Amino acid sequence: MLFGVAVLNGVVLISYISDLQDNGASVADAVRIGCEARLRPVLMTASISILSLIPMVFATGPGSEVQRPLAVVVIGGLLTSTALTLLVLPTLYQWFAPERKEVEL
């Protein structure tokens, strides 16, 4: 679940930035606008996953000794991956993405 949410958030952000760049925005503008526009979807995806795991963290019934550590690790991973998606991924994209030149048809 953790890996899927992290990849989904990254794909949502990078695909939107790439679309902006395809439409003529510079790399810096595309990254800034893309991060602003996709902040809410990325945060909502991660927060829904985190909130769904909260009952597992506070469970006391049978099997909770296995569920609790798993839930804590996944919640920590979701928080970390969301921060990395919103901070590190755009920075890396800006460093490594070439400026696209307009193609005349």
Gaussian input, Z-matrix of N, CA and C with variables (Angstrom, degrees):
# hf/3-21g

backbone

0 1
 N
 C     1     B1
 C     2     B2     1     A1
 N     3     B3     2     A2     1     D1
 C     4     B4     3     A3     2     D2
 C     5     B5     4     A4     3     D3
 N     6     B6     5     A5     4     D4
 C     7     B7     6     A6     5     D5
 C     8     B8     7     A7     6     D6
 N     9     B9     8     A8     7     D7
 C    10    B10     9     A9     8     D8
 C    11    B11    10    A10     9     D9
 N    12    B12    11    A11    10    D10
 C    13    B13    12    A12    11    D11
 C    14    B14    13    A13    12    D12
 N    15    B15    14    A14    13    D13
 C    16    B16    15    A15    14    D14
 C    17    B17    16    A16    15    D15
 N    18    B18    17    A17    16    D16
 C    19    B19    18    A18    17    D17
 C    20    B20    19    A19    18    D18
 N    21    B21    20    A20    19    D19
 C    22    B22    21    A21    20    D20
 C    23    B23    22    A22    21    D21
 N    24    B24    23    A23    22    D22
 C    25    B25    24    A24    23    D23
 C    26    B26    25    A25    24    D24
 N    27    B27    26    A26    25    D25
 C    28    B28    27    A27    26    D26
 C    29    B29    28    A28    27    D27
 N    30    B30    29    A29    28    D28
 C    31    B31    30    A30    29    D29
 C    32    B32    31    A31    30    D30
 N    33    B33    32    A32    31    D31
 C    34    B34    33    A33    32    D32
 C    35    B35    34    A34    33    D33
 N    36    B36    35    A35    34    D34
 C    37    B37    36    A36    35    D35
 C    38    B38    37    A37    36    D36
 N    39    B39    38    A38    37    D37
 C    40    B40    39    A39    38    D38
 C    41    B41    40    A40    39    D39
 N    42    B42    41    A41    40    D40
 C    43    B43    42    A42    41    D41
 C    44    B44    43    A43    42    D42
 N    45    B45    44    A44    43    D43
 C    46    B46    45    A45    44    D44
 C    47    B47    46    A46    45    D45
 N    48    B48    47    A47    46    D46
 C    49    B49    48    A48    47    D47
 C    50    B50    49    A49    48    D48
 N    51    B51    50    A50    49    D49
 C    52    B52    51    A51    50    D50
 C    53    B53    52    A52    51    D51
 N    54    B54    53    A53    52    D52
 C    55    B55    54    A54    53    D53
 C    56    B56    55    A55    54    D54
 N    57    B57    56    A56    55    D55
 C    58    B58    57    A57    56    D56
 C    59    B59    58    A58    57    D57
 N    60    B60    59    A59    58    D58
 C    61    B61    60    A60    59    D59
 C    62    B62    61    A61    60    D60
 N    63    B63    62    A62    61    D61
 C    64    B64    63    A63    62    D62
 C    65    B65    64    A64    63    D63
 N    66    B66    65    A65    64    D64
 C    67    B67    66    A66    65    D65
 C    68    B68    67    A67    66    D66
 N    69    B69    68    A68    67    D67
 C    70    B70    69    A69    68    D68
 C    71    B71    70    A70    69    D69
 N    72    B72    71    A71    70    D70
 C    73    B73    72    A72    71    D71
 C    74    B74    73    A73    72    D72
 N    75    B75    74    A74    73    D73
 C    76    B76    75    A75    74    D74
 C    77    B77    76    A76    75    D75
 N    78    B78    77    A77    76    D76
 C    79    B79    78    A78    77    D77
 C    80    B80    79    A79    78    D78
 N    81    B81    80    A80    79    D79
 C    82    B82    81    A81    80    D80
 C    83    B83    82    A82    81    D81
 N    84    B84    83    A83    82    D82
 C    85    B85    84    A84    83    D83
 C    86    B86    85    A85    84    D84
 N    87    B87    86    A86    85    D85
 C    88    B88    87    A87    86    D86
 C    89    B89    88    A88    87    D87
 N    90    B90    89    A89    88    D88
 C    91    B91    90    A90    89    D89
 C    92    B92    91    A91    90    D90
 N    93    B93    92    A92    91    D91
 C    94    B94    93    A93    92    D92
 C    95    B95    94    A94    93    D93
 N    96    B96    95    A95    94    D94
 C    97    B97    96    A96    95    D95
 C    98    B98    97    A97    96    D96
 N    99    B99    98    A98    97    D97
 C   100   B100    99    A99    98    D98
 C   101   B101   100   A100    99    D99
 N   102   B102   101   A101   100   D100
 C   103   B103   102   A102   101   D101
 C   104   B104   103   A103   102   D102
 N   105   B105   104   A104   103   D103
 C   106   B106   105   A105   104   D104
 C   107   B107   106   A106   105   D105
 N   108   B108   107   A107   106   D106
 C   109   B109   108   A108   107   D107
 C   110   B110   109   A109   108   D108
 N   111   B111   110   A110   109   D109
 C   112   B112   111   A111   110   D110
 C   113   B113   112   A112   111   D111
 N   114   B114   113   A113   112   D112
 C   115   B115   114   A114   113   D113
 C   116   B116   115   A115   114   D114
 N   117   B117   116   A116   115   D115
 C   118   B118   117   A117   116   D116
 C   119   B119   118   A118   117   D117
 N   120   B120   119   A119   118   D118
 C   121   B121   120   A120   119   D119
 C   122   B122   121   A121   120   D120
 N   123   B123   122   A122   121   D121
 C   124   B124   123   A123   122   D122
 C   125   B125   124   A124   123   D123
 N   126   B126   125   A125   124   D124
 C   127   B127   126   A126   125   D125
 C   128   B128   127   A127   126   D126
 N   129   B129   128   A128   127   D127
 C   130   B130   129   A129   128   D128
 C   131   B131   130   A130   129   D129
 N   132   B132   131   A131   130   D130
 C   133   B133   132   A132   131   D131
 C   134   B134   133   A133   132   D132
 N   135   B135   134   A134   133   D133
 C   136   B136   135   A135   134   D134
 C   137   B137   136   A136   135   D135
 N   138   B138   137   A137   136   D136
 C   139   B139   138   A138   137   D137
 C   140   B140   139   A139   138   D138
 N   141   B141   140   A140   139   D139
 C   142   B142   141   A141   140   D140
 C   143   B143   142   A142   141   D141
 N   144   B144   143   A143   142   D142
 C   145   B145   144   A144   143   D143
 C   146   B146   145   A145   144   D144
 N   147   B147   146   A146   145   D145
 C   148   B148   147   A147   146   D146
 C   149   B149   148   A148   147   D147
 N   150   B150   149   A149   148   D148
 C   151   B151   150   A150   149   D149
 C   152   B152   151   A151   150   D150
 N   153   B153   152   A152   151   D151
 C   154   B154   153   A153   152   D152
 C   155   B155   154   A154   153   D153
 N   156   B156   155   A155   154   D154
 C   157   B157   156   A156   155   D155
 C   158   B158   157   A157   156   D156
 N   159   B159   158   A158   157   D157
 C   160   B160   159   A159   158   D158
 C   161   B161   160   A160   159   D159
 N   162   B162   161   A161   160   D160
 C   163   B163   162   A162   161   D161
 C   164   B164   163   A163   162   D162
 N   165   B165   164   A164   163   D163
 C   166   B166   165   A165   164   D164
 C   167   B167   166   A166   165   D165
 N   168   B168   167   A167   166   D166
 C   169   B169   168   A168   167   D167
 C   170   B170   169   A169   168   D168
 N   171   B171   170   A170   169   D169
 C   172   B172   171   A171   170   D170
 C   173   B173   172   A172   171   D171
 N   174   B174   173   A173   172   D172
 C   175   B175   174   A174   173   D173
 C   176   B176   175   A175   174   D174
 N   177   B177   176   A176   175   D175
 C   178   B178   177   A177   176   D176
 C   179   B179   178   A178   177   D177
 N   180   B180   179   A179   178   D178
 C   181   B181   180   A180   179   D179
 C   182   B182   181   A181   180   D180
 N   183   B183   182   A182   181   D181
 C   184   B184   183   A183   182   D182
 C   185   B185   184   A184   183   D183
 N   186   B186   185   A185   184   D184
 C   187   B187   186   A186   185   D185
 C   188   B188   187   A187   186   D186
 N   189   B189   188   A188   187   D187
 C   190   B190   189   A189   188   D188
 C   191   B191   190   A190   189   D189
 N   192   B192   191   A191   190   D190
 C   193   B193   192   A192   191   D191
 C   194   B194   193   A193   192   D192
 N   195   B195   194   A194   193   D193
 C   196   B196   195   A195   194   D194
 C   197   B197   196   A196   195   D195
 N   198   B198   197   A197   196   D196
 C   199   B199   198   A198   197   D197
 C   200   B200   199   A199   198   D198
 N   201   B201   200   A200   199   D199
 C   202   B202   201   A201   200   D200
 C   203   B203   202   A202   201   D201
 N   204   B204   203   A203   202   D202
 C   205   B205   204   A204   203   D203
 C   206   B206   205   A205   204   D204
 N   207   B207   206   A206   205   D205
 C   208   B208   207   A207   206   D206
 C   209   B209   208   A208   207   D207
 N   210   B210   209   A209   208   D208
 C   211   B211   210   A210   209   D209
 C   212   B212   211   A211   210   D210
 N   213   B213   212   A212   211   D211
 C   214   B214   213   A213   212   D212
 C   215   B215   214   A214   213   D213
 N   216   B216   215   A215   214   D214
 C   217   B217   216   A216   215   D215
 C   218   B218   217   A217   216   D216
 N   219   B219   218   A218   217   D217
 C   220   B220   219   A219   218   D218
 C   221   B221   220   A220   219   D219
 N   222   B222   221   A221   220   D220
 C   223   B223   222   A222   221   D221
 C   224   B224   223   A223   222   D222
 N   225   B225   224   A224   223   D223
 C   226   B226   225   A225   224   D224
 C   227   B227   226   A226   225   D225
 N   228   B228   227   A227   226   D226
 C   229   B229   228   A228   227   D227
 C   230   B230   229   A229   228   D228
 N   231   B231   230   A230   229   D229
 C   232   B232   231   A231   230   D230
 C   233   B233   232   A232   231   D231
 N   234   B234   233   A233   232   D232
 C   235   B235   234   A234   233   D233
 C   236   B236   235   A235   234   D234
 N   237   B237   236   A236   235   D235
 C   238   B238   237   A237   236   D236
 C   239   B239   238   A238   237   D237
 N   240   B240   239   A239   238   D238
 C   241   B241   240   A240   239   D239
 C   242   B242   241   A241   240   D240
 N   243   B243   242   A242   241   D241
 C   244   B244   243   A243   242   D242
 C   245   B245   244   A244   243   D243
 N   246   B246   245   A245   244   D244
 C   247   B247   246   A246   245   D245
 C   248   B248   247   A247   246   D246
 N   249   B249   248   A248   247   D247
 C   250   B250   249   A249   248   D248
 C   251   B251   250   A250   249   D249
 N   252   B252   251   A251   250   D250
 C   253   B253   252   A252   251   D251
 C   254   B254   253   A253   252   D252
 N   255   B255   254   A254   253   D253
 C   256   B256   255   A255   254   D254
 C   257   B257   256   A256   255   D255
 N   258   B258   257   A257   256   D256
 C   259   B259   258   A258   257   D257
 C   260   B260   259   A259   258   D258
 N   261   B261   260   A260   259   D259
 C   262   B262   261   A261   260   D260
 C   263   B263   262   A262   261   D261
 N   264   B264   263   A263   262   D262
 C   265   B265   264   A264   263   D263
 C   266   B266   265   A265   264   D264
 N   267   B267   266   A266   265   D265
 C   268   B268   267   A267   266   D266
 C   269   B269   268   A268   267   D267
 N   270   B270   269   A269   268   D268
 C   271   B271   270   A270   269   D269
 C   272   B272   271   A271   270   D270
 N   273   B273   272   A272   271   D271
 C   274   B274   273   A273   272   D272
 C   275   B275   274   A274   273   D273
 N   276   B276   275   A275   274   D274
 C   277   B277   276   A276   275   D275
 C   278   B278   277   A277   276   D276
 N   279   B279   278   A278   277   D277
 C   280   B280   279   A279   278   D278
 C   281   B281   280   A280   279   D279
 N   282   B282   281   A281   280   D280
 C   283   B283   282   A282   281   D281
 C   284   B284   283   A283   282   D282
 N   285   B285   284   A284   283   D283
 C   286   B286   285   A285   284   D284
 C   287   B287   286   A286   285   D285
 N   288   B288   287   A287   286   D286
 C   289   B289   288   A288   287   D287
 C   290   B290   289   A289   288   D288
 N   291   B291   290   A290   289   D289
 C   292   B292   291   A291   290   D290
 C   293   B293   292   A292   291   D291
 N   294   B294   293   A293   292   D292
 C   295   B295   294   A294   293   D293
 C   296   B296   295   A295   294   D294
 N   297   B297   296   A296   295   D295
 C   298   B298   297   A297   296   D296
 C   299   B299   298   A298   297   D297
 N   300   B300   299   A299   298   D298
 C   301   B301   300   A300   299   D299
 C   302   B302   301   A301   300   D300
 N   303   B303   302   A302   301   D301
 C   304   B304   303   A303   302   D302
 C   305   B305   304   A304   303   D303
 N   306   B306   305   A305   304   D304
 C   307   B307   306   A306   305   D305
 C   308   B308   307   A307   306   D306
 N   309   B309   308   A308   307   D307
 C   310   B310   309   A309   308   D308
 C   311   B311   310   A310   309   D309
 N   312   B312   311   A311   310   D310
 C   313   B313   312   A312   311   D311
 C   314   B314   313   A313   312   D312

   B1=1.4446
   B2=1.5357
   B3=1.3046
   B4=1.4667
   B5=1.5179
   B6=1.3200
   B7=1.4554
   B8=1.5278
   B9=1.3164
   B10=1.4591
   B11=1.5145
   B12=1.3137
   B13=1.4639
   B14=1.5206
   B15=1.3247
   B16=1.4659
   B17=1.5279
   B18=1.3166
   B19=1.4656
   B20=1.5209
   B21=1.3173
   B22=1.4643
   B23=1.5241
   B24=1.3236
   B25=1.4651
   B26=1.5212
   B27=1.3125
   B28=1.4591
   B29=1.5130
   B30=1.3192
   B31=1.4661
   B32=1.5237
   B33=1.3278
   B34=1.4698
   B35=1.5247
   B36=1.3044
   B37=1.4624
   B38=1.5245
   B39=1.3062
   B40=1.4681
   B41=1.5242
   B42=1.3212
   B43=1.4678
   B44=1.5262
   B45=1.3224
   B46=1.4567
   B47=1.5340
   B48=1.3191
   B49=1.4657
   B50=1.5234
   B51=1.3108
   B52=1.4619
   B53=1.5291
   B54=1.3283
   B55=1.4673
   B56=1.5203
   B57=1.3191
   B58=1.4620
   B59=1.5197
   B60=1.3091
   B61=1.4581
   B62=1.5337
   B63=1.3269
   B64=1.4647
   B65=1.5253
   B66=1.3266
   B67=1.4609
   B68=1.5235
   B69=1.3280
   B70=1.4560
   B71=1.5085
   B72=1.3098
   B73=1.4641
   B74=1.5280
   B75=1.3030
   B76=1.4678
   B77=1.5294
   B78=1.3242
   B79=1.4634
   B80=1.5266
   B81=1.3240
   B82=1.4682
   B83=1.5240
   B84=1.3301
   B85=1.4681
   B86=1.5252
   B87=1.3289
   B88=1.4609
   B89=1.5286
   B90=1.3109
   B91=1.4666
   B92=1.5215
   B93=1.3267
   B94=1.4644
   B95=1.5287
   B96=1.3135
   B97=1.4627
   B98=1.5255
   B99=1.3339
   B100=1.4615
   B101=1.5128
   B102=1.3249
   B103=1.4657
   B104=1.5231
   B105=1.3113
   B106=1.4582
   B107=1.5258
   B108=1.3304
   B109=1.4572
   B110=1.5239
   B111=1.3039
   B112=1.4663
   B113=1.5232
   B114=1.3243
   B115=1.4602
   B116=1.5250
   B117=1.3092
   B118=1.4638
   B119=1.5293
   B120=1.3520
   B121=1.4695
   B122=1.5272
   B123=1.3159
   B124=1.4669
   B125=1.5247
   B126=1.3193
   B127=1.4631
   B128=1.5253
   B129=1.3227
   B130=1.4667
   B131=1.5208
   B132=1.3109
   B133=1.4590
   B134=1.5235
   B135=1.3055
   B136=1.4717
   B137=1.5267
   B138=1.3247
   B139=1.4717
   B140=1.5227
   B141=1.3229
   B142=1.4640
   B143=1.5223
   B144=1.3152
   B145=1.4652
   B146=1.5247
   B147=1.3160
   B148=1.4641
   B149=1.5252
   B150=1.3204
   B151=1.4674
   B152=1.5231
   B153=1.3189
   B154=1.4651
   B155=1.5272
   B156=1.3238
   B157=1.4663
   B158=1.5286
   B159=1.3018
   B160=1.4705
   B161=1.5368
   B162=1.3431
   B163=1.4717
   B164=1.5274
   B165=1.3321
   B166=1.4647
   B167=1.5246
   B168=1.3145
   B169=1.4670
   B170=1.5239
   B171=1.3209
   B172=1.4664
   B173=1.5253
   B174=1.3228
   B175=1.4631
   B176=1.5275
   B177=1.3441
   B178=1.4654
   B179=1.5211
   B180=1.3098
   B181=1.4600
   B182=1.5118
   B183=1.3363
   B184=1.4698
   B185=1.5293
   B186=1.3091
   B187=1.4584
   B188=1.5084
   B189=1.3258
   B190=1.4591
   B191=1.5239
   B192=1.3410
   B193=1.4711
   B194=1.5246
   B195=1.3322
   B196=1.4606
   B197=1.5286
   B198=1.3267
   B199=1.4643
   B200=1.5262
   B201=1.3066
   B202=1.4653
   B203=1.5281
   B204=1.3335
   B205=1.4672
   B206=1.5286
   B207=1.3226
   B208=1.4606
   B209=1.5223
   B210=1.3211
   B211=1.4670
   B212=1.5216
   B213=1.3167
   B214=1.4685
   B215=1.5270
   B216=1.3189
   B217=1.4671
   B218=1.5252
   B219=1.3244
   B220=1.4674
   B221=1.5277
   B222=1.3224
   B223=1.4722
   B224=1.5310
   B225=1.3060
   B226=1.4634
   B227=1.5198
   B228=1.3172
   B229=1.4541
   B230=1.5095
   B231=1.3250
   B232=1.4664
   B233=1.5229
   B234=1.3133
   B235=1.4691
   B236=1.5277
   B237=1.3209
   B238=1.4607
   B239=1.5209
   B240=1.3310
   B241=1.4653
   B242=1.5248
   B243=1.3193
   B244=1.4621
   B245=1.5273
   B246=1.3169
   B247=1.4690
   B248=1.5259
   B249=1.3262
   B250=1.4609
   B251=1.5222
   B252=1.3251
   B253=1.4646
   B254=1.5199
   B255=1.3139
   B256=1.4596
   B257=1.5300
   B258=1.3203
   B259=1.4633
   B260=1.5286
   B261=1.3106
   B262=1.4596
   B263=1.5233
   B264=1.3198
   B265=1.4611
   B266=1.5285
   B267=1.3424
   B268=1.4667
   B269=1.5255
   B270=1.3170
   B271=1.4595
   B272=1.5284
   B273=1.3194
   B274=1.4651
   B275=1.5238
   B276=1.3157
   B277=1.4652
   B278=1.5237
   B279=1.3144
   B280=1.4641
   B281=1.5257
   B282=1.3098
   B283=1.4584
   B284=1.5195
   B285=1.3362
   B286=1.4560
   B287=1.5199
   B288=1.3068
   B289=1.4599
   B290=1.5274
   B291=1.3109
   B292=1.4715
   B293=1.5254
   B294=1.3119
   B295=1.4577
   B296=1.5312
   B297=1.2997
   B298=1.4583
   B299=1.5076
   B300=1.2895
   B301=1.4543
   B302=1.5223
   B303=1.3074
   B304=1.4626
   B305=1.5088
   B306=1.3057
   B307=1.4583
   B308=1.5074
   B309=1.3120
   B310=1.4562
   B311=1.5208
   B312=1.3235
   B313=1.4652
   B314=1.4926
   A1=110.32
   A2=115.17
   A3=119.89
   A4=111.18
   A5=116.03
   A6=120.17
   A7=110.62
   A8=117.25
   A9=121.01
   A10=113.00
   A11=117.48
   A12=121.12
   A13=110.72
   A14=117.08
   A15=120.47
   A16=110.85
   A17=116.64
   A18=120.13
   A19=110.69
   A20=117.60
   A21=121.23
   A22=111.36
   A23=117.07
   A24=120.30
   A25=111.21
   A26=117.07
   A27=120.45
   A28=112.41
   A29=116.87
   A30=120.75
   A31=110.92
   A32=117.02
   A33=121.00
   A34=109.84
   A35=117.28
   A36=121.39
   A37=111.98
   A38=117.24
   A39=120.51
   A40=111.51
   A41=118.46
   A42=119.30
   A43=111.09
   A44=117.28
   A45=119.93
   A46=110.73
   A47=116.68
   A48=120.19
   A49=110.44
   A50=116.37
   A51=120.85
   A52=111.40
   A53=117.26
   A54=120.37
   A55=111.32
   A56=116.79
   A57=120.08
   A58=110.86
   A59=115.41
   A60=119.26
   A61=110.34
   A62=117.34
   A63=120.75
   A64=111.83
   A65=116.30
   A66=121.43
   A67=112.99
   A68=117.04
   A69=119.41
   A70=116.77
   A71=119.07
   A72=120.22
   A73=109.65
   A74=115.94
   A75=119.71
   A76=108.37
   A77=116.12
   A78=119.73
   A79=110.53
   A80=117.15
   A81=120.78
   A82=111.27
   A83=116.74
   A84=119.69
   A85=111.27
   A86=116.72
   A87=120.54
   A88=110.83
   A89=117.23
   A90=120.67
   A91=110.31
   A92=117.44
   A93=120.45
   A94=111.46
   A95=117.13
   A96=121.41
   A97=110.47
   A98=116.23
   A99=120.04
   A100=112.63
   A101=116.48
   A102=119.54
   A103=111.87
   A104=116.94
   A105=120.06
   A106=110.87
   A107=116.58
   A108=120.47
   A109=112.73
   A110=118.13
   A111=121.16
   A112=113.34
   A113=117.74
   A114=120.78
   A115=110.94
   A116=117.75
   A117=121.54
   A118=112.36
   A119=120.56
   A120=118.27
   A121=113.54
   A122=117.40
   A123=120.27
   A124=110.19
   A125=117.41
   A126=120.50
   A127=112.26
   A128=116.99
   A129=120.05
   A130=111.10
   A131=117.88
   A132=120.87
   A133=110.67
   A134=116.44
   A135=120.14
   A136=111.34
   A137=117.39
   A138=119.32
   A139=111.99
   A140=118.57
   A141=120.20
   A142=109.97
   A143=117.14
   A144=120.35
   A145=110.83
   A146=116.96
   A147=121.01
   A148=110.51
   A149=116.80
   A150=119.89
   A151=112.12
   A152=117.18
   A153=119.15
   A154=111.94
   A155=117.65
   A156=121.22
   A157=113.52
   A158=117.88
   A159=121.08
   A160=111.82
   A161=120.06
   A162=117.89
   A163=113.73
   A164=117.71
   A165=119.97
   A166=111.62
   A167=116.86
   A168=120.26
   A169=110.44
   A170=116.89
   A171=120.75
   A172=113.37
   A173=117.88
   A174=121.39
   A175=110.05
   A176=115.51
   A177=120.62
   A178=111.84
   A179=117.91
   A180=121.47
   A181=112.92
   A182=114.74
   A183=119.45
   A184=111.02
   A185=116.50
   A186=121.89
   A187=114.02
   A188=117.63
   A189=119.90
   A190=112.33
   A191=116.78
   A192=118.96
   A193=111.49
   A194=117.12
   A195=121.37
   A196=110.36
   A197=116.65
   A198=121.43
   A199=112.87
   A200=117.47
   A201=121.41
   A202=112.53
   A203=120.23
   A204=118.83
   A205=112.70
   A206=116.25
   A207=119.74
   A208=110.73
   A209=116.51
   A210=120.62
   A211=111.33
   A212=117.39
   A213=120.74
   A214=110.14
   A215=116.70
   A216=120.63
   A217=110.51
   A218=117.24
   A219=120.26
   A220=110.60
   A221=117.90
   A222=120.47
   A223=110.05
   A224=117.75
   A225=120.28
   A226=112.16
   A227=116.41
   A228=120.29
   A229=112.76
   A230=116.72
   A231=120.10
   A232=111.54
   A233=116.64
   A234=119.58
   A235=110.61
   A236=116.15
   A237=120.46
   A238=111.82
   A239=116.77
   A240=119.73
   A241=111.52
   A242=117.50
   A243=120.04
   A244=110.47
   A245=116.77
   A246=119.99
   A247=110.90
   A248=116.55
   A249=119.52
   A250=111.43
   A251=116.92
   A252=120.55
   A253=110.93
   A254=117.06
   A255=120.47
   A256=113.44
   A257=117.92
   A258=120.20
   A259=113.30
   A260=117.30
   A261=120.93
   A262=111.87
   A263=118.00
   A264=120.86
   A265=113.25
   A266=120.13
   A267=118.99
   A268=113.18
   A269=116.74
   A270=119.90
   A271=110.96
   A272=116.22
   A273=119.83
   A274=111.37
   A275=116.53
   A276=119.77
   A277=109.99
   A278=115.95
   A279=120.16
   A280=111.08
   A281=118.33
   A282=121.50
   A283=112.15
   A284=116.70
   A285=120.33
   A286=114.95
   A287=119.73
   A288=121.19
   A289=109.34
   A290=116.78
   A291=118.93
   A292=110.28
   A293=115.54
   A294=119.65
   A295=107.56
   A296=116.49
   A297=119.86
   A298=109.50
   A299=115.12
   A300=120.37
   A301=108.22
   A302=114.61
   A303=118.71
   A304=109.61
   A305=115.13
   A306=121.17
   A307=108.04
   A308=115.04
   A309=119.23
   A310=107.99
   A311=113.92
   A312=119.33
   A313=111.90
   D1=-43.48
   D2=-178.35
   D3=-61.47
   D4=-47.80
   D5=-179.06
   D6=-63.22
   D7=-41.30
   D8=-179.83
   D9=-63.01
   D10=-44.05
   D11=179.67
   D12=-67.16
   D13=-40.73
   D14=179.90
   D15=-63.88
   D16=-44.61
   D17=179.36
   D18=-67.01
   D19=-43.09
   D20=178.88
   D21=-58.35
   D22=-45.48
   D23=179.29
   D24=-63.09
   D25=-41.09
   D26=177.97
   D27=-64.87
   D28=-41.76
   D29=179.44
   D30=-66.04
   D31=-41.91
   D32=178.81
   D33=-59.56
   D34=-44.92
   D35=-177.52
   D36=-70.30
   D37=-49.97
   D38=-175.62
   D39=-69.22
   D40=-36.73
   D41=179.02
   D42=-65.67
   D43=-37.24
   D44=178.36
   D45=-69.04
   D46=-41.25
   D47=177.30
   D48=-62.54
   D49=-41.84
   D50=178.79
   D51=-64.69
   D52=-39.42
   D53=176.40
   D54=-63.22
   D55=-41.31
   D56=177.31
   D57=-62.03
   D58=-39.80
   D59=179.85
   D60=-68.89
   D61=-36.49
   D62=176.54
   D63=-63.16
   D64=-28.86
   D65=-179.83
   D66=-87.72
   D67=9.12
   D68=171.98
   D69=107.03
   D70=0.16
   D71=179.49
   D72=-77.66
   D73=149.08
   D74=174.85
   D75=-70.94
   D76=166.88
   D77=-178.42
   D78=-60.82
   D79=-46.05
   D80=-178.21
   D81=-63.46
   D82=-44.23
   D83=179.24
   D84=-66.49
   D85=-40.94
   D86=-179.71
   D87=-63.43
   D88=-40.66
   D89=179.12
   D90=-66.53
   D91=-45.28
   D92=-179.11
   D93=-64.02
   D94=-49.28
   D95=-178.67
   D96=-66.59
   D97=-41.13
   D98=-179.89
   D99=-63.45
   D100=-41.31
   D101=178.41
   D102=-67.12
   D103=-38.07
   D104=177.70
   D105=-66.71
   D106=-42.00
   D107=-175.90
   D108=-75.02
   D109=-30.96
   D110=-175.84
   D111=-103.46
   D112=9.26
   D113=177.36
   D114=-62.18
   D115=-49.50
   D116=-177.78
   D117=-62.65
   D118=-48.25
   D119=178.85
   D120=-61.12
   D121=-38.53
   D122=179.51
   D123=-66.56
   D124=-45.36
   D125=179.61
   D126=-66.45
   D127=-37.21
   D128=179.42
   D129=-67.16
   D130=-41.62
   D131=179.23
   D132=-61.71
   D133=-46.19
   D134=-179.25
   D135=-69.55
   D136=-42.00
   D137=-176.24
   D138=-68.26
   D139=-35.52
   D140=177.33
   D141=-65.33
   D142=-40.86
   D143=177.72
   D144=-64.78
   D145=-41.98
   D146=179.33
   D147=-65.03
   D148=-46.00
   D149=-179.05
   D150=-64.59
   D151=-30.85
   D152=178.84
   D153=-71.50
   D154=-19.78
   D155=179.85
   D156=-93.37
   D157=-9.28
   D158=-178.57
   D159=-58.40
   D160=-43.98
   D161=177.77
   D162=-59.39
   D163=-31.80
   D164=178.23
   D165=-68.31
   D166=-31.46
   D167=-179.89
   D168=-67.28
   D169=-37.07
   D170=-176.34
   D171=-99.92
   D172=10.17
   D173=-179.55
   D174=-68.55
   D175=144.12
   D176=178.44
   D177=-126.92
   D178=-1.09
   D179=-176.97
   D180=-78.48
   D181=-172.51
   D182=178.64
   D183=-61.31
   D184=135.16
   D185=-179.33
   D186=89.10
   D187=-6.00
   D188=-177.43
   D189=-68.81
   D190=-22.66
   D191=178.71
   D192=-67.56
   D193=-19.33
   D194=175.37
   D195=-95.51
   D196=-38.86
   D197=-175.96
   D198=-69.29
   D199=-40.84
   D200=-175.11
   D201=-60.08
   D202=-52.33
   D203=179.30
   D204=-62.96
   D205=-36.35
   D206=178.04
   D207=-63.15
   D208=-45.12
   D209=-179.84
   D210=-64.23
   D211=-40.50
   D212=-179.77
   D213=-64.03
   D214=-42.69
   D215=-179.58
   D216=-65.73
   D217=-43.08
   D218=-179.12
   D219=-67.08
   D220=-40.95
   D221=177.68
   D222=-62.46
   D223=-45.27
   D224=177.42
   D225=-61.85
   D226=-40.46
   D227=177.54
   D228=-65.77
   D229=-38.64
   D230=177.61
   D231=-65.70
   D232=-41.47
   D233=177.73
   D234=-63.70
   D235=-44.18
   D236=-179.83
   D237=-66.29
   D238=-46.25
   D239=-177.84
   D240=-66.45
   D241=-34.23
   D242=177.94
   D243=-67.11
   D244=-43.04
   D245=177.26
   D246=-62.88
   D247=-42.52
   D248=178.95
   D249=-66.50
   D250=-37.89
   D251=178.92
   D252=-63.33
   D253=-39.96
   D254=-175.57
   D255=-84.89
   D256=-21.50
   D257=-176.72
   D258=-110.99
   D259=-51.51
   D260=-173.07
   D261=-81.47
   D262=-43.45
   D263=-176.85
   D264=-59.56
   D265=-45.93
   D266=175.99
   D267=-63.44
   D268=-35.53
   D269=178.41
   D270=-64.98
   D271=-45.33
   D272=177.72
   D273=-64.39
   D274=-38.64
   D275=178.35
   D276=-62.25
   D277=-43.44
   D278=-178.85
   D279=-65.41
   D280=-35.83
   D281=178.89
   D282=-69.07
   D283=-42.98
   D284=-169.27
   D285=-101.00
   D286=-14.57
   D287=-178.29
   D288=-79.94
   D289=127.79
   D290=177.94
   D291=-76.10
   D292=152.57
   D293=172.94
   D294=-67.58
   D295=131.16
   D296=-179.85
   D297=-90.63
   D298=135.96
   D299=178.46
   D300=-94.13
   D301=146.28
   D302=178.50
   D303=-69.84
   D304=135.49
   D305=178.93
   D306=-100.09
   D307=125.26
   D308=179.10
   D309=-94.17
   D310=133.73
   D311=-179.90
   D312=-100.68

